[in-house]
């Protein structure tokens, strides 16, 4: 009978300890402040990730690119 009582008390103590640890971990994680979502690097408009066609005005007199891969009609 003493062994059964000791086993039951040990299980209850282990369950209480596990529950307390879980509550403590959740409380510690909730206590940390949210990190701000601020970019570390910012680029001025039109310098990163934009092509020349994005920067070109529709009425500008810039010629189209005629690279070696461009298709020209045969006369």
C-alpha positions in Angstrom: 0.0 0.0 0.0 2.9 2.4 0.8 4.4 1.7 -2.6 1.1 2.4 -4.4 0.7 5.7 -2.5 4.3 6.7 -3.2 3.8 5.9 -7.0 0.6 8.0 -7.1 2.2 10.9 -5.3 5.3 10.7 -7.6 3.1 10.8 -10.7 1.1 13.7 -9.4 4.2 15.6 -8.5 5.7 14.9 -12.0 2.5 16.1 -13.6 2.3 19.2 -11.5 6.0 20.0 -12.3 5.4 19.5 -16.1 2.3 21.7 -16.0 4.2 24.4 -14.1 7.1 24.2 -16.5 4.7 24.5 -19.5 2.9 27.5 -17.9 6.2 29.1 -17.2 7.5 28.7 -20.7 4.3 30.1 -22.2 4.5 33.1 -19.8 8.1 33.7 -20.7 7.4 33.6 -24.4 4.4 36.0 -24.0 6.4 38.4 -22.0 8.9 39.1 -24.8 8.0 42.1 -26.9 7.2 41.8 -30.5 10.1 42.7 -32.8 9.4 45.7 -35.1 9.2 44.8 -38.8 11.5 47.5 -40.0 13.8 46.8 -43.0 17.5 47.2 -42.3 18.2 48.6 -45.8 16.0 50.8 -47.9 16.7 52.0 -51.4 15.5 55.2 -53.1 12.8 54.8 -55.7 14.0 53.5 -59.0 17.4 52.2 -58.0 16.9 48.6 -57.0 15.0 46.0 -58.9 13.7 48.3 -61.7 14.7 48.0 -65.3 15.4 50.8 -67.8 12.0 50.5 -69.2 10.5 51.3 -65.8 12.5 54.5 -65.6 11.9 55.6 -69.2 9.2 58.1 -69.9 6.7 57.2 -72.6 7.4 60.3 -74.7 11.2 60.0 -74.4 13.4 59.8 -77.5 15.6 56.9 -76.4 16.2 54.3 -79.0 15.2 50.7 -78.4 18.1 48.4 -77.5 19.5 46.5 -80.5 21.6 43.8 -78.9 22.9 40.7 -80.6 19.9 38.7 -79.5 17.3 41.2 -81.0 15.3 40.0 -84.0 15.5 42.3 -87.0 13.3 41.7 -90.1 15.2 40.8 -93.3 14.7 43.2 -96.2 
